[in-house]
Amino acid sequence: MKAHFSILLILLFIFGNSQTAQQQDTFVKDNFTKKEFYITMRDGVKLFTIAYIPKDISNKNKYPFLMQRTCYSIAPYGENEYKTKLGPNQYLMKDKYIFVFQDVRGRYMSEGTFTNMTPQVDRKTKKDVDESTDTYDTIEWLLKNIKDNNGKVGQYGTSYPGFYTAAGILAQHPALVASSPQAPISDFWNDDFLHNGRFMLGYFRTFPVFGVQKTKPENKAWYTDYMIKTTSEDGLKFYRDMGTLKDGYEKYYKDNFFMTEIMNHPNYDEFWQKRNLLPHLKNVNHAVMTVGGWFDAEDLSGPLNIYKTIEKTSPKAKNTIVMGPFSHGGWGREEGKHFHNQIYFGDSIATYYQKNIETKFFNHYLKGNTKQDAGLPEALMYDTGAKQWREFAIYPPKEAKKVNFYLSNGTLKNSAGQGFSEYYSDPNNPVLSSDNLKDFNGFTPKNYMSEDQRFAVGRPDVLTFTTDVLTEDITFAGEIMAKLNITSTSTDADFAVKLIDIYPEDFKPVEKKDGIIYGNYHQMVRSEIMPARFRNSREKAEALAPNQKTAVNFRLQDVVHTFKKGHKIQIQISSTWFPLFAINPQKFLDNPNFATKEDYTKAFIKVFDDSAIEVEVLK
């Protein structure tokens, strides 16, 4: 969601090199007429909107609408100032649509008050508005006021605009025939700023973008004076110097409305429940293509959960999911040889998606026969171990079988044992989330999702469980569950679990980055954190009973990953993951966000041998 800078990069790099820079710069102005206007919503609030209308539009040459609603600015402003690129990719731009961009409520040139993850409301009066009603009202106005449209509307967006797209699905306007939410949030409790309710400290620098209200129409960012300036290349120093989350909040963000909301709502209460879109995704009856990246550090669960929810609740929807080897929004820009961090996945992967999937989706439903299926795969999922696309008629694939890997004596076994493994967790000396100190200065973390995890092996506060060398390939395809049975000497604890692919010692990649040792590389494949306080209920936190065996079960999100013959599979477990996530004081508090250093409690934690990682294995 915090892709203010990510989105700008997407827009800058979205095109290939087939045209000269000058041709790219003039194409929009040569082929489109720009119009600016305010559209009045049903409650009287006016939203600033820009339309780029093809110059050859006519009664005999009609075009559909392709719309993006965003909180990240629809600049440049002014009818004589043109974007150099339109739409989600260059192929759709050249095919030409009526491209529409809108500042959402409370952002940039639009009226109203901004709220994060606008809750859905019951529509009883004209004052009952949300993003779906704003989408409906916008579509209605466009159809009536822009001549020679073909009566069809599509919408798209990545990151926060992906959420607005997902919420816009609920408009259920008859002209809305195609929606592509990309990297969307679905449940604010499990994406971006929170993972199972644990605050993601690595996003600390983003809060001025989302927590400072503007007081007048703005055509430039009004929140930049509140941004935290970098003072050292060692980004870890900032977080160590900051102290507790409470200290950081009081020093930097006491007047930031969004940070205050997070600090004051530690449990899954009404505030967060209202910001869960999934219960509202019912009776969807148009085409939806949800897009995500397996290495999206911001919004991984959103795409998966939106697709799965629509699949369950909306049999009339033409429902598709695409998951590629991308970081946040990486499918929107072509990089040639595609790496995530240090790992190579292939060539021209974004171009393949844009030409063969995204363009086909919108062209079919907006310019073709809407009632017929576009012929896209139900699920197009990139296997991040085999490094190839896979198509599934159903996802997770029916043929995948649930398998338990039990955690015992440093190994992964096929049956439960009777012993336990133990580690010592000290909140004052946390396990680091990365050994790349410069990365901690970033606006949001990105690289850790596939980073080498060797730096964490051997610490007394990290457990590792590793298979023998694999004698054949094994593919995980679907959901992963951590099923831990633990005791702790403390009254609270977090559990961070990592699934890791260990490369052979003599591994030589097809493409590599200089200075990287790929032999014995411990590539993270999937990870997640779970506060034990929410093991039974997200709404009501519960303390741990010291030294009492307790079950802590949680999802790690999905993977499609083949562990190749000659590799090993490893699980790492710890109770701190700093500074990616705020530290759990390990002392049960009603609101751990306000923990002080005095609350920090050391603990001995046991993980019993009947604990397991449950995966779906594709035979």
N, C-alpha and C positions, 0 to 999 in steps of 0.2 A: 504494500500500500504506500510505502514511503518512497515511491520511485520518482520523486520530483526530478532528481537528476537522472535516474535510470530511464525515465520516459523520454527525457531530452536526448539521451544517447540513442534510444530506439529510433527516434525520429531522424537523427543525424545519419545513422548507419543503415537505415532500412533498405536502401537500394544497392544493387550491384553496380558494376563498373561498365555497363554496356553503353551508357551515354556519357558524353562529356559533361563536366560540371556546368558549363554554360547552358547546354540543352536542358539539363535537369532544372536549372534555376528558372528557365523561361516557360517550361511546359505548362505549368498551372496558369500563368497569366495569359498565355497564348490560347488556352482552350477553355477557360472558365471565367465566368463573371462572378465577382464577390458581392454579396449583400449582407448587411448587418441589420439586426432588428431586435427588439425586446418582444418576448412572448409572455403574455399574462396568464398566470396559472389560475386555477379555480378559486384560490383564496385571495387573489389580487396581487400576489408577489410577481415581479417581472424578472424573467431570466434572459440574460444576454446571449444571443445566438448568431452564428455566422453560417451562411450557406454559400458554397461554391457550386454554381450552376453551369453545366456544359453549354458552351456557346451555340452548339448545333441542336439544342433542344427545340422541339416543335410539336405540333399536334400529331405529326406523322412519325416523329422520332422522340418518343417519350423515355424518360429515365426514372429508375427507382431512387429512393433515398438510402444513404448509408450514413449512419449517425453515431457520433461519440459524445457522451456527456462526461464531463471531467471536473475535478477540483484543481487541476494543475495548469489552468490558463489555456485559452484558445488563441493566444497571440499568433501572428501580429494583429493588432487592432487598427481599424481604419480601412475603409473600403478600397483605398488605393494601395494598401499594403498586403501582399500575398504570401501565403505559405509557399515553400518550394516543393513540398511533397504533401500528398493527400491520401487519406485512407490507411489501412493497415499494411499495404504493400504496393510496389510500383506497378504490378500487373493489373490490379483493380483500378488504380489511378488511370492507367492508359485505356482501360475498358470504359471508363467514365461512368460516374454516378452523380447524383446530386449529393455532394458531401456536406454534412451538417455537423457543426460543433457547438457545444453549449456549456457555458459556465454554470455549475450547479449552485444551489442556494448558498448565499453567504460567501461566495468565492469570486474574486476578481471583479468583473463588471456587473455581476448579477446582484439583485436585491435579496433580502432575507437573512436568516441566521444559519450559520454552518453548524452541523452536528456530525460527529463521526459515526459511520455506519448507521445512517438514518433508520430508525425503527419503522417497521410496517405498522399501519394503523387500521382500525376498523373505520370504514368510510360511511359515517352517519350524516355529516354535514359538510359544507364546502370548505370549512376550515380544517377538516381532517385530511392532511396531505402527507405524502411520503415520496420516495423516488419513483415508485410505480405510477402514482397519479401525475407527477410532473412529466414522466415519459409519455403517458397517455395524452395529456393536454398539449404537449409539444407536437406529437404526431398529428393530432387533430388539426392543429393550426397549420402545420406544414402542408397537409393534404389540401386544405382549403385556400391557401394563400400563395403557393408556388405553382405556377401553371405548368401544364404538360408533364406532370409526374405520372407514373404508370400505376399508382395506387398501392405500391408495395414499399415496405420499410424494413431495413435491416439495421442492426446495431452491433457494435463491437467495442472493446476496450481492454486494456491491459493494466493490471494492478488495481488501483482504486477505480479507474474507469471500468475495470472488469467487474467490480462490485456493482457499479451503477448499471452495467449491462444486465447482470444477473437479477438485480431488483427490478429492472425495466421489463423483464420477462413477465412479471406479475401484472403489468399494465393490461395484458390480454386484449390489446387493441386488435381488431380484425385485420388491419393493414400490416401489422407486425408479423412477418413471416419467417424471419431468420435472425437469430441472436448468437453471438459468439463471445461469451465471457471468458477472458483470458487472464490467468493468474488472479482469479477473484478470491476475496474472502467470502466464506459462507457462514462461519460461526466465529465471532470475534474472540471467543475464549480459546481458540485453538490455532489461530494464525497471527502472523505479524507480531504484535506486542506481547501476546500471551501464548504459552503452550501448556495446555492443561492447567491454566491459571497461573503458571509461574511467569513472572515478568522477564521479558527478554531485554536485558540490560544493554546488549549490543546495539539497540536502536535508540540509545539515549540521546544522541545528537539530532534526532529527527523531530523532536517535539515542537519546536517553533513552527514548523510547517503546518501542524495539525491542531495546535492549541492556542493560537493567537487570533482573535476575531478582528476583522477589518471594520473600520468605522465609516467608510465611504467607498464609492466605486474605485477600483484599483486596476490599472493596466500593467502593473509590475508587482513583484512580490513585496509585501508590506512587512514581512516577518524577519527579514534578514538581520536586523539589528539584534535579534535574540539568539542568533546562531552561536554555538560555542566554538571559539577559535582554537585551532591546533597549536600547541606550544612545543611539542616534542615529536620526533620521529617515532619514539617509543610510545605507542598508543596505550600500552598496558599501564604506563605511569599515571595517565589521567585517571584510570579507574581505581588504581591503588590509592592515589592521593584523594580521590573523592570520598572514600570511606563507605559508609552504608548507603543503601538506597534512600533512606530517610535523609541522610546528609546531602546527597546529591539533589534531591527534590527541594530541600529548603535553601540550598545555595543557588540553584539555577532556575527552578521552575515553579516557585511557590504561586506565581500568578498565571500559570499556564493551565487553562481550564481542562484540557484533555489529561494532562499528567495528574491533576488533582482528582479527576474522576477515577483514574486507574488506582491511585493510592487509596482512595476511600471505599473501593469496592473489591475487597480481596476474595470474596466468594462469588459463586455463580448466582447472583441475585437478580432481581428484576432488571437492573441496568443492563447486565450482560444478556439475559434471556431475550430482551427486546432486540438485541443485536445479533440474533441468530436467524438467518434467512431460511434455513432448511425447512422448518415446519410450515412455511408459507408456499413452498414450491409444490403446488398441487394442480392437477388438471391442465398442465402445459400442453398446448395443442399445435405448436409450430416447431420449426427446425431449430435445434440447439446444438452447437458445437463448442464444447468446453475444452480449453487448451491450458496445458501446464508444463512445467519443467521438473524433471526428476531431481534437479539440483537447485531448485528455487528455495532459497533460504527464507523468503518472506511468506509465500503463499503456496504451500504444497498441499495441505489438506483441503483447501477450498475447491479446487477443480475436481478432485476425486470425489468429494462428498456431494457436490452439486450434481455431477453426472449420476452417481449412484442413487441419489434421492429422486431425481426426475425419472430414472429407470423404474423405480419402485412405485411412484405415485401417478405417473402420467403415460399410460400405454399409447396415447395418441401422438405423443411427441416423437419427432424424428431425432433421436438422441445419439450424439457422437462424442467421443472423448479422444483427444490427442495428447500424449505425454512424450516429450522428447528429452534429449540429454542436455537440457538448457538450464541456465540460471534464470533469474527473474526477467522475463520478457525477452530472452535471448533469441527466440524464434522470429523476432521482428527485425533482426539485423544480420546480414550475412558477413561471416568472418573468414570465409575461405576454408582453411584448415581449422576445424572446430575443436577447441579445447574447453574443458571446464577446469579451471585452475591449472593443474599440471598434467591432466589426463586427456589424451586425444581420442575423439570419437568418430572422426570421419570428415569428409569434405562436403561443403555446400549443403549442409543439412537444413539450414534455415530456408535456402532457396527451394529445396525439394518440398518443404512444407508449404511455403507461400504459393508456389506454382501449381502443385498437384492436389493440395488439400484446401487451403483457405480460399484461393481464387475460385476453385471449382464449387465450393460450398455456397459462396455468395452469388456467383453468376447463375448457378442453377436455380436457387430459390427466389432470387430477385428479378431475374430476367428470363427464366425458363418456366417449366410447369411445376408450380409450387406443390401440387397434390402428389407428384411422383417423388420417390426417393432419389437423392442425388447420386447414389451408387458409391458413397464413401464407406470405408470400413466402419463397423460399429465402434471398434476401439483400435486405434493405431498407436501402439506402445513401443517405444524404443528400448531394446534390451541393452542395458548399460554395461553388461559383461561380455556378451557376444558381439556387441557394437553393430547392431542391425535392427531395422524396423521389423515389428511383428504385428500381424493383424489378427484380431479375435472377433468372433461373431457375438460372443458374450464376454463381459468382463466384470469380476474376475473370471477367468476361463473355467468352464465346467469341469474340464478334465484334470484340473489341479487338485491335488490331494493334500489335506492337512497333515503336517508332520511336526512332531515335537523334538527339539534338540534340548536335552537336559544338561544343566550346568553343574558339573561335578569335577572337583579336583583339578581345575585348570583345563578340562577338556569338555567337548560337546559329545554327549552320549545319546544312545537311542532308548535308554530306560532310566528311570529315576533311581537315585542312590539314597543313602540314609545318613550321610554326613552333612557337612556345611563348609563354606569358605567364608573367611572373615577379613574385614579391612577396617582401618582406622580413619575416620573422617574428621577433619579439623576445619571449621569455617574460616579460621584466621590464616590458613595455608591451603587455599583451594586448588583443585586440579584446573589447569589452564585449558581453555577450549581450542587453543592454537599456539603454535610457536612462531607465528608470523606477527611480530610486534607492530609492524607498520599497518597491518590490516585493521588493527583496533582503532585506528584513526578514521576509518571509513564511515560514510553516512549510514550504511547498513552492511552487515557481514554478508559475504557471498561465498568465499573460497572454502570455508570449513566443510561444506556439504560433501566434498570428495577429497578432503585433505588427508595427507599421510598422518596416521595416528601413532607412529612409533614413539613420539615424544612422551606419550602417556604410559607406555608399557614399563613395568618395573617399579612404579610408584607404590608405596604401601597403602595408598588410598584408592587404588584402581585394581579391580579384579579382571583377569583375562581368562577366557575359555576358548580353546583352539582345537580344531580338528587335526587329524593327520593329513598328509598330502592327499588331495583328492585323486582317485584313480580313474574317474570319469566325470564328465560335465554334470552339473546339477543346476537346474533353473528354478529360482523362486519367482512366482508370478501371482501376485495378489497381496492380501493383507498380512501383516505381521503383528503378533501379539506377544508382549512380554508378560509372562505369568510367574511372578516372583513370590517366593515365600521367605520372609525375612524376620529378623529380630533386630532391635536397636536398643542400646542403653539410654537413648534420648527419647524425648516425647514427640519429635517430628524429624523428618528427613526427606530429601529428594532422592530420586533414583534416575540417573541418566544412563541410558543403554545405547550402545553403538553396535551396529552390524558392519563387519569389516571384511574386505577381500584382500588376503595376503598374497602378493605376487611371488613367483619362484625367485630364488636367489640369483639365477642367471637370466632373468627376464630382460628382454630387449624390445622396447616399443617400436612400432612402425614409425611414429613421429614422437619427438621428445622435446622437452625444453632444456636449455643448457643448465648445467650445474645440478641437475636432479638425479638422485640415485634411485633408479626404478627397481633394482633387485631388492626383494623383500619389502617392497612398498606396501604399507598398510592402508589401503584406500577405504575410506568410509563410504558405505553404500547407503545406510539409513541410520537415523538416530532420533531419539526423543527423550523428553524429561517428564517425570511424574512426581508431584508432591504427594507424599503418603497421606497427608491430611485429607485429600479428596478421593481416597481409595474406595470409599463406599458411596459418597455423594458429592457432587460438585457444589450443591447448594449449602450443605452443612459440613463444615470442616470438623474432623475428629482427631484428637491426639492419639499417638501411639502409646500403648501400655509398655513400659520398658521391659525388655527381655521376654516379651510374649510373642510367640510365632504368629505372624500376620500375613495375609495375602495382599499383594499389591499388583493389580493387573491393569495393563494399558496398551493401547495401540501405538505402533511405531510408524504408521502410515504404510503405503504399499511400495512394492518394488516390482520391476521386471528385470531380473539380473541373473545371468548365467555365471556361476563360479566354475571356471575352466579347470579341466584336468591339469594337475600339477600345482594348482593354487591351494590355499587353505581358507577356511571360514573361521572368523574369530568374533566373539562377543566381548565387549568391554563394559564394565559397570562401575560407576562412581556416584558420589552424592553431592559433588560440586562440579561446576562446569563454567568457569569464570574466565573472562567477563561476559561471555555470551549470555548467561542467565544470572539474575540476581541471586545472591547467596541465601540459602535457607539457614536461619540461625540454629536449627536443630533443637530448638526449644519451642514448644507449642505456644503460639500467641494468637489472640483473636484476629489481629491484623499484622501479619509478618512483614508487610511493607514498611512498617514503622519500627522494625527491630533496631536496637542499638548494639554496639560492640559488646556491651555487658550481657546481652542476651545470647551471644554466640556460645554454643555448647559443643564440646568434643564428644565423639561417640564411637563405640565399637559396634560394627554392623555385621550381621551374619546373613549370608544368602545360602539357603538350604539346597541340598542336592536334588530335591523334588521340584525345584524351579526349572522353568523351561522357556524357550523361545519357540512359539508356534508359527510356522510358515506354511505357505501353500506352494507345493512343489509340482512342477509341470513335468509329467512323464513323457 
